[in-house]
Amino acid sequence: MVRALLAKAPTCDQQDRADEIIDLGQSLGGKKEKQLIEVAKRYRQLERNTPKAGQPSKLCDKPPRHKELEGLVQAQDPTGKGQPPPSPPSPPSPPSPPSPIFLPSPPSPSPSSPPSPPSPPSSPSSPPPSPCEIKKLKRKIKKLKQKIVKLKKKLAFCKSQDEEEKC
């Protein structure tokens, strides 16, 4: 997941990884799905590295597979003096306007506290996530990767035992 944020990563790698996070969420369903969609949205908006400080990173020119990621792009280096790269060509516009995009609220420290209201809609000028938020997202992504590996192993075992119904 971190590799997609590096300067040498393919332009659309970050978006593709965000789509994969949503795929995982959809396979798990329920509360996890909602959480992973929020993780994917925040991940998609992380700043990508560039070879030079202040240099804008290239934008992905293909639409995301999931509607939750539509309109989201990576943050650009705030120290940059130049113009951001031109936006990728837009896909044909849908007949109805897209739904507003909400940033996830930070996780609360105590599990017994009531859920917080959704954050206001994000704007292209919203600040990028803090280093602390990035570390939390990286930890979540690492845990999700570990879960994926376990699920894949379990699926392979079930298929080899020819007892998929019990698994």
PyRosetta script that sets phi, psi and omega in degrees:
from pyrosetta import init, pose_from_sequence

init()
pose = pose_from_sequence("MVRALLAKAPTCDQQDRADEIIDLGQSLGGKKEKQLIEVAKRYRQLERNTPKAGQPSKLCDKPPRHKELEGLVQAQDPTGKGQPPPSPPSPPSPPSPPSPIFLPSPPSPSPSSPPSPPSPPSSPSSPPPSPCEIKKLKRKIKKLKQKIVKLKKKLAFCKSQDEEEKC")
pose.set_psi(1, -39.9)
pose.set_omega(1, -178.9)
pose.set_phi(2, -68.1)
pose.set_psi(2, -33.2)
pose.set_omega(2, -178.7)
pose.set_phi(3, -57.7)
pose.set_psi(3, -31.5)
pose.set_omega(3, -179.4)
pose.set_phi(4, -67.1)
pose.set_psi(4, -16.4)
pose.set_omega(4, -179.7)
pose.set_phi(5, -95.6)
pose.set_psi(5, -3.9)
pose.set_omega(5, -178.5)
pose.set_phi(6, -81.3)
pose.set_psi(6, 156.8)
pose.set_omega(6, -175.1)
pose.set_phi(7, -59.6)
pose.set_psi(7, -35.9)
pose.set_omega(7, -176.0)
pose.set_phi(8, -86.5)
pose.set_psi(8, -1.6)
pose.set_omega(8, 179.9)
pose.set_phi(9, -68.2)
pose.set_psi(9, 149.0)
pose.set_omega(9, 175.9)
pose.set_phi(10, -56.6)
pose.set_psi(10, 148.7)
pose.set_omega(10, -174.0)
pose.set_phi(11, -53.6)
pose.set_psi(11, -41.4)
pose.set_omega(11, -175.3)
pose.set_phi(12, -97.3)
pose.set_psi(12, 8.0)
pose.set_omega(12, -177.0)
pose.set_phi(13, -60.5)
pose.set_psi(13, -41.6)
pose.set_omega(13, -179.5)
pose.set_phi(14, -62.0)
pose.set_psi(14, -45.6)
pose.set_omega(14, 178.9)
pose.set_phi(15, -64.0)
pose.set_psi(15, -41.0)
pose.set_omega(15, 179.4)
pose.set_phi(16, -62.2)
pose.set_psi(16, -40.4)
pose.set_omega(16, 178.6)
pose.set_phi(17, -66.6)
pose.set_psi(17, -38.9)
pose.set_omega(17, 177.5)
pose.set_phi(18, -62.7)
pose.set_psi(18, -40.4)
pose.set_omega(18, 175.9)
pose.set_phi(19, -60.9)
pose.set_psi(19, -39.5)
pose.set_omega(19, 179.6)
pose.set_phi(20, -66.2)
pose.set_psi(20, -36.4)
pose.set_omega(20, 177.5)
pose.set_phi(21, -62.7)
pose.set_psi(21, -42.1)
pose.set_omega(21, 178.4)
pose.set_phi(22, -66.6)
pose.set_psi(22, -38.7)
pose.set_omega(22, 175.7)
pose.set_phi(23, -56.4)
pose.set_psi(23, -45.5)
pose.set_omega(23, 179.6)
pose.set_phi(24, -62.0)
pose.set_psi(24, -45.3)
pose.set_omega(24, 179.2)
pose.set_phi(25, -58.9)
pose.set_psi(25, -42.0)
pose.set_omega(25, 179.5)
pose.set_phi(26, -66.1)
pose.set_psi(26, -34.1)
pose.set_omega(26, 178.8)
pose.set_phi(27, -71.8)
pose.set_psi(27, -28.9)
pose.set_omega(27, 179.2)
pose.set_phi(28, -85.6)
pose.set_psi(28, -35.0)
pose.set_omega(28, 177.1)
pose.set_phi(29, 71.5)
pose.set_psi(29, 179.0)
pose.set_omega(29, 175.6)
pose.set_phi(30, 60.8)
pose.set_psi(30, -141.8)
pose.set_omega(30, -177.9)
pose.set_phi(31, -62.7)
pose.set_psi(31, -37.5)
pose.set_omega(31, 179.5)
pose.set_phi(32, -61.2)
pose.set_psi(32, -38.1)
pose.set_omega(32, 179.6)
pose.set_phi(33, -60.4)
pose.set_psi(33, -47.1)
pose.set_omega(33, 180.0)
pose.set_phi(34, -62.3)
pose.set_psi(34, -42.4)
pose.set_omega(34, 179.8)
pose.set_phi(35, -63.1)
pose.set_psi(35, -44.1)
pose.set_omega(35, -177.5)
pose.set_phi(36, -70.1)
pose.set_psi(36, -31.6)
pose.set_omega(36, 175.7)
pose.set_phi(37, -63.8)
pose.set_psi(37, -41.8)
pose.set_omega(37, 178.3)
pose.set_phi(38, -66.1)
pose.set_psi(38, -39.7)
pose.set_omega(38, 176.8)
pose.set_phi(39, -61.7)
pose.set_psi(39, -44.5)
pose.set_omega(39, -179.2)
pose.set_phi(40, -61.8)
pose.set_psi(40, -41.4)
pose.set_omega(40, 179.6)
pose.set_phi(41, -63.3)
pose.set_psi(41, -44.3)
pose.set_omega(41, -178.8)
pose.set_phi(42, -67.9)
pose.set_psi(42, -41.3)
pose.set_omega(42, 179.2)
pose.set_phi(43, -61.0)
pose.set_psi(43, -42.1)
pose.set_omega(43, -178.7)
pose.set_phi(44, -61.9)
pose.set_psi(44, -26.4)
pose.set_omega(44, -176.8)
pose.set_phi(45, -95.6)
pose.set_psi(45, 3.1)
pose.set_omega(45, 177.5)
pose.set_phi(46, -68.3)
pose.set_psi(46, 149.4)
pose.set_omega(46, 178.1)
pose.set_phi(47, -71.9)
pose.set_psi(47, 136.8)
pose.set_omega(47, 175.6)
pose.set_phi(48, -93.8)
pose.set_psi(48, 147.4)
pose.set_omega(48, 176.1)
pose.set_phi(49, -69.4)
pose.set_psi(49, 153.8)
pose.set_omega(49, 173.8)
pose.set_phi(50, -133.9)
pose.set_psi(50, 159.9)
pose.set_omega(50, -178.6)
pose.set_phi(51, -60.2)
pose.set_psi(51, -32.7)
pose.set_omega(51, -177.7)
pose.set_phi(52, -122.2)
pose.set_psi(52, 143.6)
pose.set_omega(52, 176.7)
pose.set_phi(53, -60.9)
pose.set_psi(53, 137.0)
pose.set_omega(53, 179.0)
pose.set_phi(54, 84.2)
pose.set_psi(54, -10.7)
pose.set_omega(54, -179.1)
pose.set_phi(55, -76.1)
pose.set_psi(55, 130.2)
pose.set_omega(55, 178.1)
pose.set_phi(56, -70.9)
pose.set_psi(56, 145.9)
pose.set_omega(56, 177.1)
pose.set_phi(57, -87.4)
pose.set_psi(57, 152.1)
pose.set_omega(57, -179.1)
pose.set_phi(58, -70.2)
pose.set_psi(58, 145.9)
pose.set_omega(58, 179.0)
pose.set_phi(59, -94.8)
pose.set_psi(59, 146.0)
pose.set_omega(59, 178.5)
pose.set_phi(60, -68.4)
pose.set_psi(60, 136.6)
pose.set_omega(60, -177.1)
pose.set_phi(61, -102.5)
pose.set_psi(61, 8.4)
pose.set_omega(61, 177.4)
pose.set_phi(62, -115.2)
pose.set_psi(62, 149.7)
pose.set_omega(62, -179.9)
pose.set_phi(63, -71.8)
pose.set_psi(63, 149.8)
pose.set_omega(63, 176.7)
pose.set_phi(64, -70.4)
pose.set_psi(64, 159.4)
pose.set_omega(64, 178.9)
pose.set_phi(65, -76.1)
pose.set_psi(65, -23.6)
pose.set_omega(65, -176.8)
pose.set_phi(66, -113.3)
pose.set_psi(66, 135.4)
pose.set_omega(66, -177.3)
pose.set_phi(67, -61.3)
pose.set_psi(67, -25.6)
pose.set_omega(67, -179.4)
pose.set_phi(68, -63.0)
pose.set_psi(68, -21.5)
pose.set_omega(68, -178.0)
pose.set_phi(69, -99.1)
pose.set_psi(69, -2.9)
pose.set_omega(69, -178.2)
pose.set_phi(70, -61.9)
pose.set_psi(70, 134.2)
pose.set_omega(70, 177.8)
pose.set_phi(71, 83.4)
pose.set_psi(71, -5.3)
pose.set_omega(71, 179.7)
pose.set_phi(72, -92.0)
pose.set_psi(72, 136.8)
pose.set_omega(72, 175.8)
pose.set_phi(73, -134.9)
pose.set_psi(73, 165.8)
pose.set_omega(73, 179.8)
pose.set_phi(74, -72.1)
pose.set_psi(74, 151.1)
pose.set_omega(74, 175.8)
pose.set_phi(75, -67.9)
pose.set_psi(75, 153.2)
pose.set_omega(75, 178.4)
pose.set_phi(76, -106.3)
pose.set_psi(76, 154.0)
pose.set_omega(76, -179.6)
pose.set_phi(77, -57.7)
pose.set_psi(77, 119.4)
pose.set_omega(77, -178.1)
pose.set_phi(78, -68.7)
pose.set_psi(78, -14.3)
pose.set_omega(78, 178.6)
pose.set_phi(79, -84.4)
pose.set_psi(79, -6.2)
pose.set_omega(79, -178.1)
pose.set_phi(80, -66.8)
pose.set_psi(80, 141.0)
pose.set_omega(80, 179.2)
pose.set_phi(81, -103.3)
pose.set_psi(81, -18.6)
pose.set_omega(81, -177.9)
pose.set_phi(82, -85.1)
pose.set_psi(82, 177.2)
pose.set_omega(82, 178.1)
pose.set_phi(83, -78.0)
pose.set_psi(83, 147.5)
pose.set_omega(83, 174.9)
pose.set_phi(84, -64.8)
pose.set_psi(84, 158.9)
pose.set_omega(84, 179.8)
pose.set_phi(85, -62.1)
pose.set_psi(85, 155.3)
pose.set_omega(85, 179.4)
pose.set_phi(86, -61.1)
pose.set_psi(86, 147.0)
pose.set_omega(86, 179.2)
pose.set_phi(87, -66.8)
pose.set_psi(87, 149.4)
pose.set_omega(87, 177.7)
pose.set_phi(88, -67.9)
pose.set_psi(88, 158.0)
pose.set_omega(88, 178.2)
pose.set_phi(89, -59.2)
pose.set_psi(89, 138.3)
pose.set_omega(89, -178.2)
pose.set_phi(90, -81.1)
pose.set_psi(90, 142.7)
pose.set_omega(90, 172.9)
pose.set_phi(91, -70.7)
pose.set_psi(91, 164.8)
pose.set_omega(91, 179.2)
pose.set_phi(92, -53.7)
pose.set_psi(92, 135.9)
pose.set_omega(92, -176.0)
pose.set_phi(93, -72.8)
pose.set_psi(93, 139.4)
pose.set_omega(93, 179.6)
pose.set_phi(94, -71.8)
pose.set_psi(94, 161.1)
pose.set_omega(94, -178.4)
pose.set_phi(95, -65.2)
pose.set_psi(95, -29.4)
pose.set_omega(95, 179.9)
pose.set_phi(96, -111.0)
pose.set_psi(96, 153.7)
pose.set_omega(96, -179.2)
pose.set_phi(97, -68.4)
pose.set_psi(97, 149.5)
pose.set_omega(97, -179.3)
pose.set_phi(98, -68.1)
pose.set_psi(98, 153.0)
pose.set_omega(98, 179.0)
pose.set_phi(99, -71.0)
pose.set_psi(99, 154.5)
pose.set_omega(99, -179.1)
pose.set_phi(100, -65.2)
pose.set_psi(100, 151.4)
pose.set_omega(100, -179.1)
pose.set_phi(101, -102.5)
pose.set_psi(101, 128.4)
pose.set_omega(101, 179.4)
pose.set_phi(102, -112.7)
pose.set_psi(102, 136.5)
pose.set_omega(102, 173.3)
pose.set_phi(103, -81.2)
pose.set_psi(103, 144.2)
pose.set_omega(103, 179.2)
pose.set_phi(104, -69.2)
pose.set_psi(104, 147.6)
pose.set_omega(104, 175.7)
pose.set_phi(105, -81.0)
pose.set_psi(105, 149.9)
pose.set_omega(105, -178.6)
pose.set_phi(106, -61.6)
pose.set_psi(106, 146.6)
pose.set_omega(106, -178.4)
pose.set_phi(107, -64.2)
pose.set_psi(107, 140.7)
pose.set_omega(107, -179.8)
pose.set_phi(108, -81.1)
pose.set_psi(108, 147.2)
pose.set_omega(108, -176.7)
pose.set_phi(109, -68.8)
pose.set_psi(109, -29.6)
pose.set_omega(109, -178.4)
pose.set_phi(110, -108.8)
pose.set_psi(110, 136.3)
pose.set_omega(110, -178.2)
pose.set_phi(111, -72.1)
pose.set_psi(111, -16.7)
pose.set_omega(111, -176.4)
pose.set_phi(112, -89.2)
pose.set_psi(112, -7.0)
pose.set_omega(112, -178.7)
pose.set_phi(113, -74.6)
pose.set_psi(113, 149.9)
pose.set_omega(113, -178.8)
pose.set_phi(114, -68.4)
pose.set_psi(114, 153.9)
pose.set_omega(114, -179.8)
pose.set_phi(115, -65.0)
pose.set_psi(115, 145.1)
pose.set_omega(115, 179.7)
pose.set_phi(116, -86.3)
pose.set_psi(116, 154.6)
pose.set_omega(116, 179.8)
pose.set_phi(117, -66.9)
pose.set_psi(117, 157.8)
pose.set_omega(117, -180.0)
pose.set_phi(118, -64.6)
pose.set_psi(118, 151.0)
pose.set_omega(118, 178.1)
pose.set_phi(119, -70.5)
pose.set_psi(119, 158.7)
pose.set_omega(119, 177.8)
pose.set_phi(120, -66.1)
pose.set_psi(120, 162.3)
pose.set_omega(120, 179.9)
pose.set_phi(121, -57.2)
pose.set_psi(121, 143.9)
pose.set_omega(121, 179.9)
pose.set_phi(122, -81.3)
pose.set_psi(122, 156.5)
pose.set_omega(122, 176.8)
pose.set_phi(123, -124.9)
pose.set_psi(123, 161.6)
pose.set_omega(123, -179.0)
pose.set_phi(124, -59.7)
pose.set_psi(124, -21.1)
pose.set_omega(124, -178.1)
pose.set_phi(125, -95.6)
pose.set_psi(125, 8.6)
pose.set_omega(125, 180.0)
pose.set_phi(126, -67.0)
pose.set_psi(126, 145.9)
pose.set_omega(126, -177.0)
pose.set_phi(127, -68.9)
pose.set_psi(127, 151.1)
pose.set_omega(127, 179.0)
pose.set_phi(128, -70.1)
pose.set_psi(128, 161.5)
pose.set_omega(128, 179.3)
pose.set_phi(129, -59.7)
pose.set_psi(129, 150.0)
pose.set_omega(129, 179.7)
pose.set_phi(130, -72.6)
pose.set_psi(130, 162.5)
pose.set_omega(130, 176.8)
pose.set_phi(131, -57.1)
pose.set_psi(131, -35.1)
pose.set_omega(131, 178.4)
pose.set_phi(132, -64.2)
pose.set_psi(132, -43.8)
pose.set_omega(132, 178.6)
pose.set_phi(133, -64.4)
pose.set_psi(133, -38.4)
pose.set_omega(133, 178.8)
pose.set_phi(134, -62.4)
pose.set_psi(134, -43.4)
pose.set_omega(134, 179.1)
pose.set_phi(135, -61.6)
pose.set_psi(135, -42.5)
pose.set_omega(135, 179.2)
pose.set_phi(136, -61.8)
pose.set_psi(136, -43.5)
pose.set_omega(136, 179.6)
pose.set_phi(137, -63.6)
pose.set_psi(137, -40.1)
pose.set_omega(137, 179.6)
pose.set_phi(138, -63.6)
pose.set_psi(138, -39.6)
pose.set_omega(138, 177.6)
pose.set_phi(139, -64.6)
pose.set_psi(139, -42.3)
pose.set_omega(139, 178.6)
pose.set_phi(140, -62.0)
pose.set_psi(140, -43.1)
pose.set_omega(140, -179.8)
pose.set_phi(141, -62.7)
pose.set_psi(141, -42.1)
pose.set_omega(141, 179.5)
pose.set_phi(142, -61.4)
pose.set_psi(142, -44.0)
pose.set_omega(142, 179.0)
pose.set_phi(143, -63.8)
pose.set_psi(143, -39.2)
pose.set_omega(143, 179.1)
pose.set_phi(144, -64.8)
pose.set_psi(144, -39.7)
pose.set_omega(144, 177.8)
pose.set_phi(145, -61.4)
pose.set_psi(145, -41.3)
pose.set_omega(145, 179.0)
pose.set_phi(146, -63.4)
pose.set_psi(146, -40.0)
pose.set_omega(146, 178.0)
pose.set_phi(147, -64.4)
pose.set_psi(147, -40.3)
pose.set_omega(147, 179.0)
pose.set_phi(148, -60.4)
pose.set_psi(148, -44.6)
pose.set_omega(148, -179.9)
pose.set_phi(149, -60.8)
pose.set_psi(149, -44.5)
pose.set_omega(149, 179.7)
pose.set_phi(150, -63.1)
pose.set_psi(150, -43.4)
pose.set_omega(150, 179.8)
pose.set_phi(151, -64.2)
pose.set_psi(151, -39.6)
pose.set_omega(151, 178.5)
pose.set_phi(152, -64.2)
pose.set_psi(152, -41.5)
pose.set_omega(152, 178.7)
pose.set_phi(153, -63.6)
pose.set_psi(153, -42.8)
pose.set_omega(153, 180.0)
pose.set_phi(154, -63.4)
pose.set_psi(154, -42.1)
pose.set_omega(154, 179.0)
pose.set_phi(155, -63.6)
pose.set_psi(155, -43.0)
pose.set_omega(155, 179.3)
pose.set_phi(156, -62.6)
pose.set_psi(156, -41.2)
pose.set_omega(156, 178.4)
pose.set_phi(157, -62.7)
pose.set_psi(157, -46.3)
pose.set_omega(157, -179.3)
pose.set_phi(158, -60.7)
pose.set_psi(158, -42.3)
pose.set_omega(158, -179.8)
pose.set_phi(159, -66.6)
pose.set_psi(159, -37.1)
pose.set_omega(159, -179.4)
pose.set_phi(160, -70.6)
pose.set_psi(160, -27.9)
pose.set_omega(160, 179.3)
pose.set_phi(161, -85.4)
pose.set_psi(161, -8.9)
pose.set_omega(161, -179.9)
pose.set_phi(162, 57.7)
pose.set_psi(162, 35.8)
pose.set_omega(162, 178.7)
pose.set_phi(163, -131.7)
pose.set_psi(163, 52.5)
pose.set_omega(163, -176.2)
pose.set_phi(164, -59.9)
pose.set_psi(164, -30.4)
pose.set_omega(164, -177.9)
pose.set_phi(165, -62.2)
pose.set_psi(165, -36.9)
pose.set_omega(165, -177.9)
pose.set_phi(166, -78.7)
pose.set_psi(166, -22.3)
pose.set_omega(166, -178.7)
pose.set_phi(167, -87.0)
pose.dump_pdb("model.pdb")
